[in-house]
């Protein structure tokens, strides 16, 4: 997972509000930014990176053309999906506590 942070002017007049979201990859980030932009939000600056870090700034040109296929694919290549390892537990079957686990 990556962390997307961006500043936007809201349609209701609120200026420079910070939004933070967890995203799966660069395409997911571009889709989210595109949705905000299509709903009348004025995107000021956006950053994507590891959770808890500032991340790298998405350029103004990419923000301007965030729904463009070239922008989406470049963000997807730069931030590919990450394979998250499954958490290991010693507590048996967490989903059905009354049933034995397969382990």
Secondary structure, 3 states (H helix, E strand, C coil): CEEEEEEEECCCCCCCEEEEEEECCHHHHHHHHHHHHHCCCEEEEEEEECCCCCCEEECHHHHHCCCCHHHHHHHHHHCCCCCCCCCCCCCCCCCCCCCCCCC
